[in-house]
Amino acid sequence: MTLAEILREEGKNEGRIQGIKEGLVQGLEVGAKNNALGVARKAVHEGVELPLIAKLTGLTKKEVEKLAKELKN
């Protein structure tokens, strides 16, 4: 195997590793968002004020308002 082929293969491996890292980060973000939405749903059912839910979950006020509206329907 030539040096160029070795470097090309290492580059491919680095690209794969970077893709895996990005996928993991994205998966963690989606999981955290889903967890926050689950907590927000429970809080809405318990009658917690929407601004407090937004503050505690990290969701935006609009996201919490939309969730509360969906749960009422």
PyMOL commands that set and color helices and strands:
alter all, ss='L'
color gray80, all
select helices_A, chain A and resi 3-45+50-57+61-72
alter helices_A, ss='H'
color red, helices_A
deselect
rebuild
show_as cartoon
